[in-house]
Amino acid sequence: MRYREEESDEYEVEDDQEDDGYVPCPHCGELMLEAADYCPACDRWISSEDAAKKPRPWWMVVILIILLATFLLTVLPF
């Protein structure tokens, strides 16, 4: 660890781990390896390419069902 003196005579601790290939997680802020695909602290994927796909929002599913029902009611004779 290095100490840096500021103008107010207080010392701020700088972490050398950031220089050694460690970066903060964009989700939780914990230090992790720069080359890691996911954060070991919060178990979240870093890149969107590697992340698990999220389910569609509920409102999108409801709209699709309504559109499908409307289409079937107009095409199928009763």
C-alpha positions in Angstrom: 0.0 0.0 0.0 1.1 3.5 -0.7 0.2 6.6 1.2 -0.3 9.9 -0.5 -0.3 13.1 1.4 -3.1 15.5 0.5 -3.2 19.3 1.0 -5.1 18.9 4.3 -2.2 16.8 5.8 -4.3 13.7 5.8 -3.1 10.5 4.3 -5.1 8.6 1.7 -4.4 4.9 1.2 -4.0 3.9 -2.4 -4.3 0.2 -3.2 -1.6 -1.4 -5.3 -3.9 -4.2 -6.4 -5.4 -2.0 -9.1 -1.9 -1.8 -10.7 -1.6 -5.6 -10.6 -4.5 -6.5 -12.9 -7.3 -5.9 -10.4 -10.3 -3.7 -11.2 -13.4 -2.9 -9.2 -16.6 -4.9 -10.1 -19.1 -2.6 -11.9 -21.9 -4.1 -9.9 -20.7 -4.4 -6.3 -17.3 -2.5 -6.3 -15.2 -5.4 -4.9 -11.8 -5.8 -6.5 -11.5 -8.7 -9.0 -9.2 -9.8 -11.7 -9.4 -7.7 -14.8 -9.7 -10.8 -17.0 -12.5 -12.4 -15.0 -15.8 -13.2 -16.7 -17.8 -12.8 -13.6 -17.3 -11.3 -10.1 -16.6 -13.9 -7.4 -18.0 -11.6 -4.7 -21.5 -11.0 -6.2 -21.6 -13.8 -8.8 -22.7 -11.4 -11.6 -21.4 -11.6 -15.1 -19.3 -8.7 -16.3 -19.9 -8.7 -20.0 -23.4 -8.8 -21.5 -22.2 -11.4 -24.0 -21.4 -13.9 -21.3 -24.4 -13.1 -19.1 -27.3 -15.4 -18.9 -30.3 -14.2 -20.9 -33.0 -12.5 -19.0 -36.6 -13.6 -19.4 -38.9 -11.3 -21.4 -40.8 -8.7 -19.3 -44.3 -9.8 -18.3 -46.0 -7.0 -20.2 -44.4 -8.1 -23.4 -45.7 -11.6 -23.0 -49.2 -10.3 -22.2 -49.2 -8.1 -25.4 -48.1 -11.1 -27.5 -50.9 -13.2 -26.1 -53.5 -10.5 -26.8 -52.2 -10.0 -30.4 -52.2 -13.8 -31.0 -55.8 -14.1 -29.6 -56.9 -11.1 -31.8 -55.4 -12.7 -34.9 -57.0 -16.1 -34.2 -60.4 -14.6 -33.6 -60.3 -12.7 -36.9 -59.0 -15.6 -38.9 -60.9 -18.6 -37.5 -64.7 -18.7 -38.3 -67.1 -19.5 -35.4 
